[in-house]
Amino acid sequence: MTGSLQAAAGGGDPPAGLRPSNGDRYGHGGGEASAVPTSAGGEASAVLTLADTGVDALRDLLATQALQLVLVDDGAPIPGSYWGEPEAGLIGSTVYVRADTPVHSALHEACHLIVQPPERRAAVHTDATDSVAEEDATCYLQIVLAARLPGVGSDRLMRDMDTWGYTYRLGSTRAWFEHDAEDARAWLGERGLLPAA
C-alpha cells in the first residue's frame, strides 16, 4: 500500500535537513519514511553498531551485490553521510561506515544502492533516493538482509529502526513489514531483488 510510513515526531514541520515529501527519502507527511536520527538524544547506544557486530559479514554481503564497504577511522568524517556522523555514507557503489555507525544505517544506505541499476549507482553521492516506492523497497530489503548478518537478524533490526526514529502508520516497523508492505515486496519481486528464502 502507498503511504505506509507516516510523519515523524508528532507531525510538525520537519527538522532542518529532513528530506521533503515529494518522494525523497524520509519524506515528511507524504507517506514515506520519516526517520529522524535520535543518536544526538542519547539513544545511539540502544542500537547495534558495527563495533558490536564487526564489518566482515556485512562486507561479504555487500560484495555479493557489487558494493564495497569502507570502514573509516574512529572520529574521522564519514564521506557521503546525509545525516552526518555516525550515519553511513554513499558515494558511487561504496558504503562508508565507522565502528560507531548503526548497523541499520549501513544496511539502509546499502539497500538504496542495491535497488538501483548499476548506471544510477555511479552517480550517487550522499542522497540515493529516486522515489517513494524505492524508499519503501529499501526499508523492506534492509529488514530481509539483516537476517543474513550473524548477531543481528530481522527482529533486532526492526527494533533498532523504531528506536532510531522510523515511524509507520501501523505503529511499528514490524507492523508495517508484516501487514502493510505489499507494495514494497511486489516492487522488489518485479525486479528480481528479493533474496531466495
N, C-alpha and C positions, 0 to 999 in steps of 0.2 A: 504494500500500500504506500502511496505517497504521503508525505507529511508525517513520517513515523517518528521524527525527533522534534522536540519542542524547544522553545527558547529557554535559556538558562537563567538562573538567579532571579526568579520572580517576574520575568517578562519586561523589565525596564530596558532602557537603552543599553546597547552592548558596550562593554568597556572599550577603551582605546585599543585599537589593534584587532578587535574581533572582526572576523570576516563577515561581509554583508550577506543578505538573504537572497541574492539573485543567483543562487546555485553554487556559490563558492563554499569552500569547506567551512564547517562550523557556522553556518548561516544562522542568523538571529530571527526567529519567528517565522521563517519561511518554510519550515518543515524539515530542515536537515540538521545535521549535527550542530550542537550548540555548546561545545565544550569550552569551559573557561578554566585555565590552569589554576589549581589551588595550591601548588607547591609553595608559593610565597606565603600562604597562610599557615604553613606548618604541617601540611598533610603529606608531603613528599615521602616521609619515612613510612607511611602507611601503604605504599605501593611498592611492588617488586622493582628493583633496579637491576641493571646489568652487573653491578657489583655483587648482587645476591646470586645471580644465575650464571655469570660468565658470558662470554660472547661466542664461544666456539660453536654451539648448537645453532644459534641464530645466524652466524656467518655461513655455516654449511647450508642451512635452509635457504638463505637468500641466494647463495651461489647456484642453486637449482633453478632459479629464476633469472639468471644472468645479471644479478645485482651484486655489488660489492659493499661490504660493511667495513668502515674505517673507525677505529677507536682512537679518539684524540686524548691527549694527556689530561690528567686531572687539573681542573682550573683553567684549561685552555678554552678559547671560544669554539663553539660548535658551528662549523660552516653550514650555511643554508638552513638554519633553525628559524622557523617562522615565529614561534613563541619565545625564543631565546632560551638560554641555558636553564635547566639541563635537558630541554626537549631536543629530540632528534632533528637532524637537518638533512636536506636533499639537494644534491647538485648532480644533474645528469642521472646516471644509473648507480650513483653512490649514496649510501645512507651513512651519515656521520653521527656518532654517538660518543658519550663519555661514560665512565663507570657509574656515574650517578644518574644517567638517563633512565627513565622508567621503561620497563620492558614494553608496556602497552604503547608508548610513544614510538619506540623503534619499530614495532610491528605495524603501527598505523601508517607511519610515513613510508615504510617499505611496501605496504599493500597499495598505497597510492601509485607507486611505480609499477607494481605487478599488474594492476588493472589497465594500464596504459599500453598502447602499442609501442614497440621499440623506437619508432621515429619520433614519437612525442616525448619519450623519456629523455632523449638527447637534449631537449630544450628546457627541461625542468631546472628551475633554480628557486628554492625556498618554498614556493607555493605550487602544488601539483594539481589542484582540483580543476576539473573540467565542467562538472555538473552535479546537481543534487543526486541523481541516480548513481553517479560514480562515488560520491561520498558514502551513500548507503552501502554500496558494494564493498567499499574499503573497510567500513566498520564491520561488516559481516565476515569478510575474509580474514581480518586480523583475529577474530574470535576462533575461527576454524583452524587457522595455522598455529594458534597458541597451544593447541592440543599436541603439536609435534615438538614442543620445546620442553625438555625434562625440567621438572621443578616449577613449571608454570601451569599449563593446562588452560582449557577454556573457562572453567569455573572461576579460577583465580583472576584471569584476565578481565572477565566481566565485572567482578567486584572492584578491581582496580580502576576500570573505566568509570564506574559510578563514583568512586572516591575522588577521581581527578576532576570530574565535572561534566561528563557526557550526560545529557538529560533526554528522556524519551517520554512520549505522551502516555505510554502504559506504565510509567513509573520507575522502570529499571532497565538496564541493558539486557538482562536475562529475559524479561518480559517481551522486549522488542524482538530479540533474537528468536525466541520460541514461538511468538504469536503474531508478530507484526512485520516480519521481514521477507514476505513472499516476493516482493519486487526485487529486493537485493539478491535473493537466491536465484531468481529467474534471470536477472541481468548477468550474473556470473555464469550461470549454466549455459546461456545462449552463446557465451564467448569461450566456453571450454575452460573456465578459470576455477571451477570448483574441484578441489583435490578429491581423489578417489577415497572412499570411506576406508 
